[in-house]
Amino acid sequence: MAIVKSKLLKQLSDNYPNFTKKDLEKLINIILKEIKRALRRSDSVELRNFGRFSVKTQKSSIRRNPKTGEKVAVPEKKVISWKMSKDMFKKINNNE
């Protein structure tokens, strides 16, 4: 099951009834916007006990189209990588 922003907003509003949904939605949007800005600047973003997002450069390469078999040049591009924290690893693998 994937978590989407609307489900996250619902969980937060259920757990924190003193905050309005509008304020919680603003908070979520601000956090996501700041993460995007940091990644755009090629900074890394670390969320304690969750993981770390960072930007890596993928070199240009020649690849093959699997359908036609023709060679395709893929330019250099930036990709986002994520590394989970040790705590997250333990929780996923039931090693709490």
N, C-alpha and C positions, 0 to 999 in steps of 0.2 A: 504494500500500500504506500503510495507516494503521498507526501504531505504538500499541500498547496497553500498559498497565502491565505485563502479564505478559511481553511481548516485551522491554520495557525492562529488567525485572528479569533476564531470561535473558541479555541482552547484558552487563549489568553483572557478573553472576556469572561469565560466561565471561572477561571482561576482568580481573576482580579475584577470582581464586580464593581469596585469603586471607580474604576476608570471607564470612560465612555468608549464605545467601539470606534468612534471617530478619532479619539486621541491615540488609541492603540494602533489603529491603521496608520496614522501619521508616524508613530514610532517605528513601526516595521518598515515603512517606506524610507525613512531617514537612514536606518541601519543598512538596508540593502543598497541605497544610493551611495553611502560612504564606502561600502565594500567595493562597489563598481568603480568608484573614483580612484581608490587605492590601487586596484588591479590595473586600471587604465594607465596609471603612473608607473606601473611595473613594481609597485611595492607589494610586500606580502601581507596577508591578513591572518592573524592568529586568534582563534577563539578558544580560550582555555577549556580543557577537558572535552573538546570537540575535534579540532583539527586546524590545519594551516592551509590556506590557499596561496598559491604563488603563480607567477607568470613565467613561462619558459618559452624560448624561441625554438621552433621546429625548423630545421634546415630545409632548404629547397631540395627537391628530389624529382627523379623521373619514375613515374609509376605506370601501371598498366590498367586500362579499362577492362574489367573482367568480362564484360559483355562482348566487346568487339575485339579485344586483344591489342588495340593500338596503344602506343606510348603517349603518356600525358605528362607535361611538365607541371609540377606543383610548386608554386612560389613559397618563399620563406614566410612563415606566419607565427603569430604568438598563440599559445594555448595555455589554458588554466590547468594547473595540477593541484591535487588535494592530497594531503597526507594526514591520516587520522592520528589522534593523540593516543598515548598509551592507555589512558582511562577508557577511551572509546573502544579501543581494541579489546580490552578486558571485558567491557560490558557486552560487546557483540559476541564474544566467545565464552560468555558465562564464567569468567574467571574473577568475579567480584570478590 
